[in-house]
Structures are given as C-alpha cells and as structure tokens.
Amino acid sequence: MINVTKTFLPPIEEFTKILNKAWEKKWLTNRGDLIVELENKLSSYLDVSNFFITTNGTLPLQIALKSLGINKEVITTPFSYVATTSSIVWENCTPVFVDIEEDSLTIDPNKIEAAITENTQAILATHVFGNSCHINEIDTIAKKHGLKVIYDASHCFGVKYKGKSIFNFGDISTTSFHSTKLFHTGEGGAIFAKDNALFKKIYYHHNFGHNGQLEYHGLGINAKASEMQAAMGLSVLPYMDNIIKKRKELSLLYEALLKDNKNVRLYNYHKDCSRNYSYMPVIFESESKLLSVLEALKKMKIHPRRYFYPSLNTLPYLSNKVEMLISERISKRVLCLPLYFELEVVEVQQICTIINKNKL
C-alpha cells in the first residue's frame, strides 16, 4: 500500500538514547532539558529566535488570536486546513473569507481591502503547501488599516522568503510538527513572534499564565510540549537535509512525468520563496477527472489525499455562508500525491503512469 505520506522514523535506538536522558532525570514535561536543547538546535537550523515549541500546531493559532486581543472579525483564507478556521471560531471571533488566487492558491491580496470593516482586527493567512503568501502586499494593507497579521505556516519548515526564514514575518507565525509534516515531533508545533513584549505574552499564555510557581501574569492555557516529543524531534532533525534532498528528487520526477498531461496542472511557487518539497499537489481540469484518477489509484492500493477539501467557507458550523468561487473550484480539483522519504522512484513512475493513462 502507498499512502499519501509515511512518517519518517529514525532508528529506534537513537530515539531511546535521547529519551533516556529524560528517563534518568524523571523530568518529562515543564520545559525539560530536551525541549530546551531542541529549541536551541531549531533556532540555529531555521535561523529564528523568539519562538518555543508547543504540544500541537493548533493551539499556537488560538494563542496568537488571544495574545493579540482579537475578538471581532478576522480576514482569512477559505483554502487551508480546518484548524485555521476552527481556531478563529473557537476564540469567538468571526472569520471573514477572502478568495484565493488561481495560481498560488494563497489569499488574494487584491481582494482583502474590500472585506475590511470597522470590526476587522486581523488577517490570518496560510502559506499553502510551503508556498508563501504575498507577504509584502499583506503587510502594506495591514499597516494602512492598523491590522495584526498572523501566518499559518504549518507547511513551511525550512522555507525562506527573500532569503529570510518565513517564520520571521507577520506579528505572529505558527507551524505544525505533526507526524505527517516534513519535520515532526510526533505531535507538536511552534509559535514565533519578533516583538519581545509580544513574545513574553504568548510565552506565559502557553503555560497557564505562570510567572514562576506562585504568581501569574494573566490568563493562560496548557500548550507545553513534552520531553518525549522533544526526543523525537532531536532524533529526526539530523536527517532533515537528506529527507528534503530525497523529496526534491521525487518531486522533480513527478513534475517531469506529468508536465505533458493536459488534464493536470502543476503547482507554481513564488520566485521569492524557497521550496521544502513538503507536498506534491496537482490540480485536475475537473472534479470528475480527479475522481476517476482517484478510483484508478485506489484499485492499485495507492491513496493520495484531497487536500485541502472542502473549501472552508462551506463548513457546516459557519453562520455567515458566502461563496468563494475560486477556492470552491480548486478544492474540488486538487489532489496531493504520495510523497515521503521511503517512497521509491519506481512507485512514482507507477503513480504517474496511472494518471497519464487515465481516460475519462
């Protein structure tokens, strides 16, 4: 069976060797040595500062909204994972959707200003498949209207925008270290903020509001990561260059084998944005074509993923339903093909042969 992804696992003896350090100290959470070590190594690897690791990738979005005092309208994208929208609703804010660009699939900056009202407080945008939003344009709009900017950068481990870590943009950026992601801690995430005062605020928000053991800065939640998660991250990190190299080879092979298929459009990346080869999305000319290919692959026990689907403006718990024509159209036609470290060249060739031979 070939699934859309397979978690990279280092040799178990390497993981347990690191985990033994926590075992010997009997220190499993509350910022043990392993979490601190992993944060220091990630700071160097990613060229970032003012960040910390969290227990998952969704809580950082909620903490970002809370820390910035957002409680009204948030302009956001309909083309993302459900956590982007659910975090807004969970924090009792109102998502205001702005449609995406046809090519980049990121929020269309030319449509943002028309959605701004007196209740708009922030823009929460997603860098899609590791491809950056139009950061400069969004920043200009935000400054003009006094809005905060949060980036959901869950797909962006190692990505650089104009030579700088993509995590360094916006008031706050968040990411995911889920086991399906390029770099992972089993389950996990991280939150980034350049401003020192804001960073201090989000830091105490993630640890119940603690200021030492007996005092509190203010309201908080529990988003701390454990030493077990850190041990996984520390054992995965040394392999990252090889992981990205292999995924790049497979991605370029996919692109070479599918480039002449008129039923499939390959995804375009911004020239100012580096690629981390975290996903292999393709866009079919129609949903019926996608479904036909999906069935053909399934018969061969190959399981890609309809990601992102459905368009988030159609979620059942939203009261202010609006049409997002491009996002709805793309979400019905986009498919992420299998891509992971252990995937073989012959398997990519098999997948592409099935796609290229499929006739509807």
N, C-alpha and C positions, 0 to 999 in steps of 0.2 A: 504493500500500500504506500502511495505517495501522498502525503498531506501537504497543505499549503505551507506549513513550516514544521520544523522539528527543533526543539530546544537544544542548544549546544551545551553539552555537559563535559567538563574537564575530567581527567582521571579521578576516580573517587578518592584515591589515596592522597591526592593533592588537596582536595576539599577537606578531608578529615584531618589532615596535618594542620591546616589553618584553624579549623574548628576546635581542635584540641586545646588551642591557646585559651579560648573562652571556657572550655570544659574545666581546665585546670584552675582557672580563677573563679569558676562558678558565677560568672558575670555574663548574663545572656541578653540583657537589654539596658535601657537608660544610658545610651552613649558609651558603650564599652570600647576597649582598645581597637577592636576590629573595625567598628564603624568609623572611628577617627582615622585609622590607617587608610581605609578605602576612600574616604573623603579627600585626604591629602593626595593620594595617588590619582584620583579622578581630577582634582584641581590641576595637577600638572599635565595629565593626559589631554584634558579638554581645554586647557588654558582659561580657566574660570576661577572666580573667587566668590565669596558671599553666597554660598549655597549649602544645603545639607540634604542628606538622604532621608526619604520618608518610607513608610511601610507599604504604600502603593502609589499609583500615579494619578488617582482621582482626588484624594484629599488635598494635594497641592493646589488644585483649581479652586476648591472650596475655601481653603485658607487664603488664597490670593484675593478672592472677592471680599472675604471678611476683613482682611487686613487693610484693604484699600477703601473700606467703608462703603462698598457698593450695595445698594438696597433698592434700586429702581430698575431702569432699563439698561440692558447690555446688548450692544450690537454684536452679532456673531454670525458664524457660517452655518449653513444647513448641511455642508458636506464635511463630516467629521465622524468620529466615533461618538456613541450616545453619551458618554461621560461628559463631553463638552457642554451639551445642552442640559443634561440632568444636574450638573453641578450648579448651573445658573438657577434652575428651578428650585433645587434643594435649599439654596440660600435665599429663597423667597424674592428672587429678582425676576424680571421679565425678559426673556430672550426676544430680541428683535432681529429677525433674519435678513441678511443681505445676500443676494445671489452671488454665485462664483463666476470666475472666468472660464470660458470654454477650454482654453489650452492648459493653464496652470492648475485649474481646479481649486485654487485658493480664492478667498473672498475678493470680490471686485472692488478695488478702492474707488473707482469712478461712481459707484452706487451708494457709498457709505453716507455721504453728506445728506442725501435726500431722506435718509432714515433717521437722522438726528432730530430729537425733540428736546423740549425743556427738561424732560426726565432722563435723558441719556447721560450715563455716568462713565461708561467704559466701552472699550472694544475688546472682545475676546475672540481672537482669530487663531486658526490652525495652520501650521506648516504641514502641507499634505505630502505623504509618502517621503518625507525628508526634504521636500522642496519648499523653499522659503516663500512666505507671503511677500507682497510689495511693501517691504518694511519702511522705506523712506517715505512713500506716499501716506501710509497709515500714520507714521509719526507726525508728519506735517498736519494732517487732519486733526489728530488728537491734540496737538499743541494749539491749533487755531480755536478749537472748541472747548478746551480745558478738560479733556477726557483722559482717563487712565487706559493703559494698554497692557493686556495680558496675552501671552502667546502660549498656546497648547503646542508644545514641541515634542510630543510623545515619540515621534518617529525620527528624531534628529540627533541621535547620539553621534558625536564626532563631526557634525556638519558645520561648515564655516560659511559665513555670508560676508563677502568682500574681505576675506582673509581673517575675519574675527569669528569666534565662537558664536553660533546663532543663539546660544543661551544668554548672551550678553545684551540682547535687545528687548525693548519693552520695559515697562515698570517692573513686571514680574514675568518670568518664563518658567514653565513646568515641563517635566518629562516623565516617561514611564520606564521602569526597569522590570517590567513583566517578563515572564519566561518566554513569551513569543517575540520579544524585542531583540534588536541587534546585540546590545549588551544587557545582561539581566542579573538580578539578584534573587531569582525565583519568583518573587513578587516584590514590587518596590517602585520607587520613583524618586524625584528630586525637585527642589524648588530653588530658583535663582532670583536675586534682586541686587542691583548695582548700588542703590542708595543704602548707606549704612544704617540710618534710622529705621527705614522700612525693613531691612533685613533683620534687625533686632526684634522688630514687632512680629514678623512672620515666624521667627525662631521661637518666641515664647508662646505664640498661638499653637504651635505643633506639639507642645509639651505641657498641656493643661494650664498654661499661663504662668508656670512656675518662675519665681525669681529666687533661686536657692530652694531649700527644703521647706521653709516655713512662711515664705512670702510669695505674693502673686503680683505680676504686672497687670493682669486683667484676664479676660475670658480666653480659654484655650480648649483644645481638643487633643486627643492622643493620635499622633501620626508618626510616632517614633518607629524606626526600623530596628530589627534585632541583630544580634551577633551572628545568628545562623544565616541571615540574609547577607550580611557583610562578608562572611566566609565564602559564600557562593560568588559574590562579586569579585573578591580578591583572587579567587581561583580561575575566574573567567577572563579577567582583564588582561593577563599576559598573552592571551590568544587573539586579542582583538585585531591586530594587524593582519594576521593570517585569515581570520574569519572574513574581514572586509575584502581582502585580496581574492579569496575564493568566490565570494558572492559577486564581485565585479566581473570575474571571468564568466560566470554563469549568466549574469545579466546581459553582458555584451553578446554572448552566444544566442540567447533568446532574441535579442534585437536583430541580430544578423539573419536568423532563420525566419523571423516574422515580418521583416521590413517590406517584403513584396506582397504580402497578403492584403488585398484591398478591403477585406472585411474587418480589418483590425487597425486601430490607431495606437501607436506607441506614445508613451507619455513624454512630455517635454519639460526639461528642467531649466530654471533660470540660469543665465550665464554667470551671474554673480554668486551663485550658490554651488558649493561642492556637493558631490553625491556620496552617500554612505551605503547605497545598494541595500537598503533595508526592505524594499518591496519590489515586486515585478508586476506593476499594473498594466493592463491593456484595456482598450475601450473598443467595443464592438459597434458595428454600424446600426444594430438594432438589438432590442432585448430578446427577440425570438432567435436571433443568431447566437447570442450568448447562451441561451437556454439549450440550444441544440448542441453547442460545443460542450457545455457543462455535462449533458447527458452522455455524450460520447466519451468524455474523460472518465466519468463515473463508472462506466462499463469496464474500464481498464483499471479500476481502483485507484484513480487519480482524483484528488479532491482539492481543487483551488477554492478560493473564497470570494463571495460577493462583498466587497469591502471598498467603500462604505455603502451600505444599503440597510434600510431605506434612507431617503433624504430626511434629515432630522425635522424639518418643518411639518412632516406628516405624523410625528409621534402622537399616540392616542391621548396622552395626558395634557397636551397643549390646548389652551382655550382659544388663543388668538391665531387660528389657522390662516396661513397665507400661501399663495403659490410661489414657488421658486423654480421657474421653468427649466433653467439650465441644470441646476442641482438634481432636480427630479429626473430629468432626461439622462444625465450622466450616471446617476446612481443605479439606474436600471440596466446600464450597458457596460459597467466597469467590472473587471474581474482581476483579482490578484492571483498570479500563477505561483506554483510551488517554488520556493527559494530558501535554501538553508545550506549550512556548511557541508553536510554529508550528502547532499544531492549530487548525483553523478551526471557527467556530460551526456551519456547515453540516455539518461532519463529525460533531460531537457530536450534532446533530439526527438524522443518518443512523443513528448507532450506537443512539441511544435508540429510534428508530422500529423498528429490527430487534428490539431487546429487547422492546419493548412489544407487538409483533405476533406474537412467537413463541408458538406454542401447542403444548404437549406432549400 
